[in-house]
Amino acid sequence: MKPRVLPPIDIHAHIDTATSPSLLEKLGAVVFAATRSITEFERTLKRTDLITVWGLGCHPGVATAMEKFNESRFEDLMKLTPYVSEIGLDGQSRVSMTVQQSVLHTILELAQKQPRILSIHSYRATGKVIELLESVPVSGVVLHWWLGSVAETSRAVAVGCMFSVNAAMMQNSIALSAIPIDRIFVETDHPSGNKSALGHRQPGAVTDVEALLAKHYGVSAEAIRMQLWSNFQCLVAQLKIEAMFSLPIQRMVSASRTELR
């Protein structure tokens, strides 16, 4: 096995949009920063991040985000990022499930025309999320902090979903056994999903999760890191979105191809 020269990938974290790009670069990881609304994403448009990817979101648990959802504006903003974050359904939200399902259905249809990495929230609504994904087939889905049953997980795998795993999920998930190794990513979901992390609690700090995944799949931590990059490379190629990333991230994707040969 070659040395681990590629940085960690944190596919889902929450970061204040005012945080300086230089501070985020010091994290030493490629971080996908999830926003919860169109308004929040618009605050990132003038940023100059090199290895932080800001996602366009519409969180089902944020009433104002759902109320202000605008299909045309969302479609336009999707052209500016390879990552759509914090969309989905939430069974505990005070927003009606009918409204939530309508918004998610619309975003999935937009993603059929503009393929993107889609980080999907499914708290207490895992079955409903799978039903929508079965009715509106779309590529690029990453189910974040997934807590579905083994049967629901198998359905999600069947429709092509991937899964992002955090420290909390590693402790409590019963479905991990149904997730193939080529369908995983890691996330912190900072500051919520890494409350039980063994090391630093910050975006990009996923080595503890990588170690737990290595034990689960019976491989080395180095092999998990390379598997995660392989998964990322394959997803980017499938969606044909490599050119949407910064040059440093494009170089990392290229380096991962060399490492994996």
NORSULBEL-V97325 format. One record per pair of residues at least 4 apart in sequence whose ideal C-beta (glycine too) atoms are under 7 Angstrom apart, sorted by the first residue. I is the first residue (numbers start at 1). J is the second residue. Records with the same first field share a line. If there is no record, write none. Layout:
I->J  J
This chain:
1->220  222  223
2->259
4->222  225
6->225  229  252  255  256  259
7->28  29  30
8->29  204  206  207
9->29  30  185  186  228  232
10->29  31  32  186  187  188  203  204  206
11->32  119  142  164  185  186  187
12->32  34  85  119  144  164  187  189
13->31  32  33  34  187  188  189  190  203
14->34  190  191
15->19  24  33  203
17->40  43  44
19->23  24
21->25  47  48  49  50  52
22->26
24->31  49  52
25->50  51
27->31  202  203  204
28->204
29->204
30->51  249  252
31->52  203  204
32->53  55  83  85
33->52  53  54  55
34->55  57  85  86  119
35->40  41  44  54  55  56  57  85  86
36->40  57  59  62  65  86
37->41  57  58  59  62  64  65  68
38->42  58  68  70  73  74  77
39->68
41->54  56  57  77
44->54
45->80
47->54
49->54
50->246  248
51->246  248  249
53->82  83  245
54->81
55->81  83  84  85  119
56->74  77  78  81  84  85
57->85  86  87
58->65  66  69  74  87  103  107
59->65  86  121
60->66  88  89  90  93  95  100  121
61->90  93
62->66
63->67  94  95
64->68
65->69
66->95  99  100  103
69->74  103
70->74
71->75  106
72->76
73->77
74->78  107  110
75->110
78->84  110  114  116
79->114
82->116  117  241  244  245
83->116  117
84->107  111  116  117  118  119
85->119
86->119  121
87->104  107  118  120  121
88->104  120  121  122  129
89->97  100  101  104  122  125  128  129
90->100  121  123  124  125
91->123  124  125
92->123  124
93->100
95->99  100
96->100
97->101
98->102
99->103
100->104
101->105  128  132
102->106
103->107
104->108  132
105->109  132  136
106->110
107->111
108->112  132  136  138
109->136
110->114
111->115  116  118  138  140
112->138
115->139  140  239  240  241
116->140  239  241
117->140  142  235  239
118->138  140  141  142
119->142  144  164
120->129  141  142  143  144
121->144
122->126  129  143  146
125->129
126->130  147  148  152
127->131  152
128->132
129->133
130->134  152  155  156
131->135
132->136
133->141  159  161
134->159
137->159
139->160  238  239
140->235  239
141->160  161  162
142->162  163  164  185
143->156  161  163
144->164  187  189
145->166  169  189  193
146->163  169  175
147->173
148->152  153  156  175
149->153  175
150->154  174  175  178
151->155
152->156
153->157  175  178  179
154->158  178
155->159
156->161
157->161  178  179  180  183
162->183  184  185  231  235
163->179  183  184
164->185  186  187
165->169  170  184  186  187  209  213
166->187  188  189  193  194  209
167->171  193  194  196  197  208  209
168->172  193  195  196
169->173
170->209  212
171->196
175->179
176->216
179->183  184
181->217  227
182->231
184->213  231
185->228  231
186->206  209  210  228
187->193
188->193  194  203  205  206
189->193  194
190->194  201  202  203
191->201
194->201  205
197->201  205  208
198->208
199->205  207  208
200->205
201->205
206->210
207->211
208->212
209->213
210->214  221  224  225
211->215  221
212->216
213->217  224
214->219  220  221  223  224
219->223  224
221->225
222->226
223->227
224->228
225->229
226->230  259  260
227->231
228->232
229->233  256
230->234  256  260
231->235
232->236
233->237  253  256  257
234->238
235->239
236->241  242  253
242->250  253
245->249  250
246->250
247->251
248->252
249->253
250->254
251->255
252->256
254->258
255->259
256->260
257->261
